[in-house]
Amino acid sequence: MNIVLKNVLGCALALCLLALTACNNAATDTDDAVAQHAGSPAIWHVRSAEGHEAWLFGTIHALPDNIRWRSSTLEAALLASGLMVVEIDNLADSAAARRALQDRAYTASLPPLSQRIAATDREPLRAIYSATGLSDRDLAGVEDWAAALMIANARRTNQTDNGVDKALLDGSRPVHGLEGFERQFDRFDRLSPADQAALLSSVISEPDDPEKTELVSAWIKGDMNALESQSNSGFLTVPGLRQALLVDRNHDWATQIDGLIRQDQRPFVAVGAAHMLGPDGLPALLAARGYTVSRLQ
């Protein structure tokens, strides 16, 4: 699954890891050209008519060790900010994540996963089981949305230790979480059966690590056109999934960010890069609310 799509799943993958982390399959063999590129991932400055400010920064939840992504522009924005805003503010609370998942992810009467998926997905699922050590028994009673997250998590080739958002949580400023454990899992649990099945099928059928170097390169260079082209593929082509997992979340977050700006808390918003893209991205939504939004790098 590509980096942009995994950023949409974002923290939900991290929560699945804690409960049993947007994680990407950006592997450690990223080529030298990417590793040596001076970091300039996209940052936006937001300003109200009253002079209140915010900053928007699209993150990647896992990166190879050798990527240099911090720039002087980023450091200046962090220094000027007063509040760190992330998707989940307490990812280390594994007990809370486990409870939230267990309360939502299981229906005891479900058939085995391999029997309820489409016939065309059965061979790819067998290959995933072989590669990851998962089995129908491990996923017994797990609803399709949660099975999709668990399989995606099992297939990832990197940990969240090098996540950009995690690196920014250095304790130097207060933290505001846009979604708690329960709310994030609720978004998946409320998906229609058809949309859950589409999400699961997309995760099962995705090849491992497609175009990882190109995608990391696009992020590190702030190439939003390249990132946006990737957002129009995979499960985000399913209208219900795109609406629930991207559009609705962005509108909810824009409302929260608007409130923080009005309170003059100077928020630095660090969420998955997919949430910055296109007319439903956070920069566009805040501009539509009357803010002056300018790209810094």
N, C-alpha and C positions, 0 to 999 in steps of 0.2 A: 504494500500500500504506500502511495507516495507521500512525501513530507507534508504537502498541503492538506491532504485528506486526514492524515494522522493528527495534524494540528486541530482539526475540527473535533476529532474524538478526544484529543488533548488529555486533560486531567482525568477523564474517565478511565483511560488505560492505566494511568498511575494508580487510581483508586482500586482497580481490579487487582493490581499487584499487591497492594497493601492488604486488601481484604482476603486474599486466599491463604503506568505511570506514563499528555500528548506526547505520545512518544513517537519517535521517528525511527526509521531504519537507516539512519545516516551512519555508515560503517566506518571503521577506523582506517580503511584503505583509501579514503578520499584523496584525490590526486594532489600533487604538489602545487599546481596552479591555484587551486582553491585555497589550500592551506596558507599559501604565501600572500594571498590577496589581502590588502589592508581593509579591515572591516568597515563597511559603511551600510549596514542594514537600515531599512527605512525607519525614520522617526518623523513624527508630525508635532507641530506646536499648535495649541488651541488657545484662543484668546477671546474673552467676552468683551462686550462693549464697556463694561465697568473695569476692565483691565485684569480680571481674574484669569489664571492660566492653568493649562494642563498639557501633558505630553502623551503621545500614543506611540507605542513600540511593539511591533509584531514579532513574536518570539518563535523559536524552535525549541521543542521540549527535550531534545538530545542532540549533541554535536560530537564529532570526533575531537580527540584531545588537542589536536594541533591547529584548530581554527582560532584565528585572532579576530574577534568580533567587536571588541570595545574600542570606541573612538573618542576623540576629544569632544565631539559634539554630544555624544551620548553621556559622557561624564559631566559635561556642563548642565545638561538637562536634569540628570539625577541630582546634582548639587542644588539646583534651583527648586526642586520639588519638595513637597512636605509630606506626601503620603504615597506609599507603594500600593498599587491596585493590581491584583492578580485574580485568576479564576477561582482558585481555592487557597485559603490562607493558612490552613493547618493540615497539609498533606501528610505530615509525619504521624498524625493520630490514626494509627492503623486499626485500633479497636472501633473507633467511630465509623471508619470506612467499612469495616467488616459487617457491622450491624446494619448499616444503610444498604449494603448489597444484599445481605441475607434476607432482609425484610421485603425485598422487591424482586429478586432474580429467580425465585424458585416456584414452580408449580408441579407438585408431585405426580400428577397424572399424565404428564407429557410423555410421548413415545421417545425412544432413544434418538439422539440427534441425527445419526446417520440414516435413520428411517423416515425422518420428517423433512429432510431437505430435498431439493430437486435432484432427479437422477443424474443430471449433468454435473452436479457438485459432489457426487459421492467419491469419485476417484481422487479429485483434489483434496477432499477431506481426509481420505485414507493416507495420502502423501503427507499431509500436515500432521496427522496422528503419528506417523512413523518418524517424522523429523523432530517433533516436539515432545513426544512421550505422552501426549494427551490421549484420551480414549472416551468412548461413549460413557463409560462408568464415571469418569471424572466430571462429565457434564450432565449427569443424570438429573432430570428435573429442572435444568437450567433453561430459562426462556431464551428465545432467539437473540434478543438484543444483548443479553449478558454473555451468551455463548460467543457472539461476535467480538465483544470486547476481550474476553478471555483468550480466544484464539489469536486475535491481533496482538495481544500482549505476549503470548507464548512465542509468536513468530519474530518478534523484534530482535535485533542484533546488537542493541546498545541499551545502556541503562539511563536513568534520568539524572545521574550524578552530574553530567555535563549540560544539563538543561539550562538554557539562557534565563528563563524565569526564576529557576532555583538559585542561580548565581546572583541575581539581583536582590534576593531576600537576605541581605547581609546584616539586618538588625539595626540599621542606621536611621530608620524612620518607621512610623506606624504602618500597619498593613491592613488593607481592606479587601475581603474576599467577595467577588461578585456572585459566587454560587457556593453553597455549602455542599457537603456530601449528599444529603438527602435530595436537594433540589437538582443536582446534576444527574443523579440516577433517575429521578422522577421524569426527567425529559425523555430518557430512553424508555422507561417503563410505560409511558403514556403513548408511545408510538403505536399505530395500528398494526394488527398482525401482518398485513401485507408489507408495510414499511419495515417491520422488524425482520421479516424474511428476506427482503431486498438487501438490508444491511448485512445480514449474515452471509448471503450469497456473494456479495461484493467482497467481503473479507476473505472468504474461502477461495474465491477465484482469482484474487490479485496475485501476480507473481511477486517473488521476493525482491525487495530493493530496486524497483525500476528507476532508472535515471537518477540515482541518488546523488552523483557528483554534480550533475547539471542543476538539480534543485537546490542543493546546498550553495552552489555558486550563485544562483539567482538570489537566494536570501541574503548572502553575505554582501552582494553588490546592490541590494535594494531594488532588484529588477521586478517590479510589481506586475508587469505585463506577463513575464514568464510564469510567475506564481499564479496569476489569475487564470492562465490557460490551463493549468493543472487542476484548478478548483472546479472546472467544468467537465469533470470526468468522474468515473467511479460512482459511489453511492450518492454524490451530490447532484447527479443527473436525475435522481428520483425526487419529484416535487415535494412529497411529504417529508422526506429526510432533510432536504435542503432547508425547507421552511422551519422545521423543528430544531435542527441541530446547528443551523447557522443564522438564518434570518431572524427568527424569534428571539434567539439569545442576544443577537446584536442590538435589537431594539430595546430589550430589557436592560442590557448593559449601558446603552446610550442614556437611558433615563437615569440610571444610578450615577453615571459619570457627570451628567448635567447637574444633579443635585450636589455632588462633591465640589464641582467648579463654583456653583452659586454660593457655597459655604466658604469659598476661598481656601480650600484645603490643598491646592496645588498638586493634584494627583498625577502621578506617573503611572500610566496604564500599560502593563506588560502582559499581553495575552497572545494566544496563537496567531501567527501571521495571517491565516485564512480570514480572521475576523476584521482585517483591515482592507479587504479587497472589494472593489466594485461599488455599485450604488447602494448596496445594503451593508457596506463596511462602516466601521466606526468613524473614520474621517468624514465620509459623506453624510452620515446620519447627524453628526454634530454640526456640520456646516449647514444642514437643512434646518437646524434649530437656531440659526442666526450667529453661530460662532465663526470667527475668522480662523480657518484651518490652513496652515502652511507647511509644506514639506521642508524639513531642515536638512536631511541627507537621504 
